[in-house]
Amino acid sequence: MLGAVARAIDIANEQIGRGAAWLALIMVLLQFTVVLMRYVFGIGSIFMQEGVIYLHGALFLVGAGYTLLHGGHVRVDIFYRDARPRRKALIDLLGTVLFLLPVCVVIGWASLPYVAQSWVNLEGSRETSGIPAVFVLKSFILLFVVLIALQGVSLLLHSILILAGAEAPEPEPEPESKKSEPV
């Protein structure tokens, strides 16, 4: 049961992360268009410039759960790097309970009134021709909290299962220096 819940969270964050990856391509194309319009045609667009900012924020906030799923966040490697799988599971369990989930609660608690007020006012850009949906951008903060907390729960469940011997740890990735080159 715990494994099924953890796998469901993993699958959800995997799919969301893969979808969010497209935001990077859209962001690059939009930024290219902004630069082309500005320096080739002499036309500026605050709406498009803000669009790059929205896409950048959305990419990082929505992709955070995916990044945690794949171990891409910064960690203190002095304890973790050379540890055996059971010790890694214990470190992940303690880190999730003592740091990750409490920080998610604090961020969620602190940002909820901030986001709610933005929705009440239907906050828009300070620029006349900007995007009239700052409230949507601010909502990504809450989505970040939900996605990273869910992935934290998944990490916690996987750690419990590994420590209980009910799940095999993920195989260690092979170091770049030991990988053989194709012939």
C-alpha positions as CSV (number, residue, x, y, z in Angstrom):
1,M,0.0,0.0,0.0
2,L,2.7,2.5,1.0
3,G,4.7,1.6,-2.2
4,A,1.6,2.1,-4.3
5,V,1.1,5.6,-2.9
6,A,4.8,6.5,-3.3
7,R,4.7,5.2,-6.9
8,A,1.6,7.2,-7.7
9,I,3.2,10.4,-6.4
10,D,6.4,9.6,-8.4
11,I,4.4,9.1,-11.6
12,A,2.4,12.3,-11.1
13,N,5.6,14.4,-10.5
14,E,7.3,12.6,-13.4
15,Q,4.5,13.6,-15.8
16,I,4.2,17.1,-14.4
17,G,8.0,17.6,-14.7
18,R,8.0,16.3,-18.3
19,G,5.2,18.7,-19.1
20,A,6.9,21.6,-17.4
21,A,10.1,20.9,-19.4
22,W,8.3,22.2,-22.4
23,L,8.1,25.6,-20.7
24,A,11.9,25.9,-21.1
25,L,11.5,25.6,-24.9
26,I,8.6,28.0,-25.0
27,M,10.6,30.4,-22.8
28,V,13.7,30.3,-25.0
29,L,11.6,30.8,-28.2
30,L,9.7,33.7,-26.6
31,Q,13.0,35.4,-25.4
32,F,14.4,34.9,-28.9
33,T,11.3,36.6,-30.3
34,V,11.6,39.5,-27.8
35,V,15.3,40.1,-28.7
36,L,14.6,39.8,-32.4
37,M,11.7,42.2,-32.3
38,R,13.6,44.7,-30.1
39,Y,17.0,44.8,-31.9
40,V,16.0,43.9,-35.5
41,F,12.6,45.6,-35.8
42,G,12.8,48.2,-33.0
43,I,9.6,46.9,-31.4
44,G,9.3,46.3,-27.7
45,S,6.7,44.2,-25.9
46,I,6.3,44.3,-22.1
47,F,3.7,41.6,-22.3
48,M,6.1,39.2,-24.0
49,Q,9.0,40.2,-21.6
50,E,6.7,39.5,-18.6
51,G,5.8,36.2,-20.3
52,V,9.4,35.1,-20.1
53,I,9.4,35.9,-16.4
54,Y,6.1,33.9,-15.9
55,L,7.5,30.9,-17.8
56,H,10.7,31.0,-15.8
57,G,8.9,31.1,-12.5
58,A,6.5,28.4,-13.5
59,L,9.3,26.2,-14.8
60,F,11.2,26.3,-11.6
61,L,8.3,26.1,-9.2
62,V,6.4,23.4,-11.0
63,G,9.5,21.4,-11.8
64,A,10.7,21.3,-8.2
65,G,8.9,18.0,-7.4
66,Y,10.4,16.4,-10.5
67,T,13.8,17.6,-9.5
68,L,13.4,16.1,-6.0
69,L,12.2,12.8,-7.6
70,H,15.4,12.6,-9.6
71,G,17.7,13.7,-6.8
72,G,18.6,17.0,-8.5
73,H,18.4,19.3,-5.4
74,V,21.4,20.3,-3.4
75,R,22.3,18.0,-0.5
76,V,25.1,17.8,2.0
77,D,27.1,15.1,0.4
78,I,29.6,14.5,3.2
79,F,27.1,12.1,4.9
80,Y,25.3,10.9,1.9
81,R,27.7,10.3,-1.0
82,D,29.5,7.3,0.3
83,A,26.7,5.9,2.5
84,R,25.2,2.5,2.0
85,P,21.6,2.3,0.7
86,R,20.0,1.8,4.2
87,R,22.0,4.7,5.6
88,K,20.9,6.9,2.6
89,A,17.3,5.9,3.3
90,L,17.7,6.9,7.0
91,I,19.2,10.2,5.9
92,D,16.4,10.8,3.5
93,L,13.8,9.9,6.1
94,L,15.3,12.3,8.7
95,G,15.9,15.1,6.2
96,T,12.3,14.8,5.0
97,V,10.8,14.8,8.4
98,L,13.1,17.4,10.0
99,F,13.7,19.8,7.1
100,L,11.7,19.3,3.9
101,L,8.2,18.9,5.2
102,P,8.5,21.6,7.9
103,V,9.9,24.1,5.3
104,C,7.0,23.2,3.0
105,V,4.5,24.0,5.9
106,V,6.2,27.3,6.6
107,I,6.3,28.3,2.9
108,G,2.7,27.3,2.5
109,W,1.5,29.0,5.7
110,A,3.4,32.2,4.9
111,S,2.5,32.4,1.2
112,L,-1.2,31.6,1.5
113,P,-2.4,35.1,2.6
114,Y,0.0,36.6,0.0
115,V,-1.5,34.5,-2.8
116,A,-5.1,34.9,-1.5
117,Q,-4.8,38.7,-1.4
118,S,-3.5,38.7,-4.9
119,W,-6.6,36.7,-6.0
120,V,-9.0,39.0,-4.1
121,N,-7.5,41.9,-6.0
122,L,-7.1,40.0,-9.2
123,E,-3.6,41.5,-9.2
124,G,-2.2,42.5,-12.6
125,S,1.0,43.9,-13.9
126,R,2.2,47.3,-12.8
127,E,2.9,48.0,-16.4
128,T,0.0,49.2,-18.5
129,S,0.6,46.7,-21.3
130,G,1.9,43.9,-19.0
131,I,0.2,40.6,-18.2
132,P,-2.9,41.2,-16.1
133,A,-2.5,37.9,-14.1
134,V,0.1,38.3,-11.4
135,F,-2.3,36.3,-9.2
136,V,-1.7,33.3,-11.4
137,L,2.0,33.7,-11.2
138,K,1.8,33.9,-7.4
139,S,-0.3,30.8,-7.3
140,F,2.6,28.8,-8.5
141,I,4.1,29.2,-5.1
142,L,1.3,27.1,-3.6
143,L,1.6,24.6,-6.4
144,F,5.3,24.3,-5.6
145,V,4.6,23.6,-1.9
146,V,2.1,20.9,-2.8
147,L,4.3,19.2,-5.4
148,I,7.5,19.3,-3.3
149,A,5.6,18.1,-0.2
150,L,4.0,15.3,-2.1
151,Q,7.4,14.2,-3.4
152,G,8.7,14.5,0.1
153,V,6.0,12.1,1.3
154,S,7.0,9.7,-1.5
155,L,10.6,10.0,-0.5
156,L,9.6,9.3,3.1
157,L,7.6,6.3,2.1
158,H,10.4,4.9,0.0
159,S,12.8,5.4,2.8
160,I,10.5,3.5,5.3
161,L,10.1,0.7,2.8
162,I,13.9,0.4,2.2
163,L,14.6,0.4,6.0
164,A,11.9,-2.2,6.5
165,G,13.5,-4.4,3.7
166,A,10.2,-4.2,1.7
167,E,11.8,-2.3,-1.2
168,A,15.1,-2.6,-2.9
169,P,17.0,0.7,-3.1
170,E,17.5,2.4,-6.4
171,P,20.8,1.2,-8.1
172,E,23.6,3.7,-7.9
173,P,24.3,5.6,-11.1
174,E,27.7,4.6,-12.6
175,P,30.3,7.4,-12.3
176,E,31.2,9.2,-15.5
177,S,34.8,8.1,-15.3
178,K,33.9,4.4,-15.2
179,K,31.4,4.4,-18.1
180,S,32.8,2.8,-21.2
181,E,32.5,4.6,-24.5
182,P,30.6,3.0,-27.3
183,V,32.8,1.5,-30.0
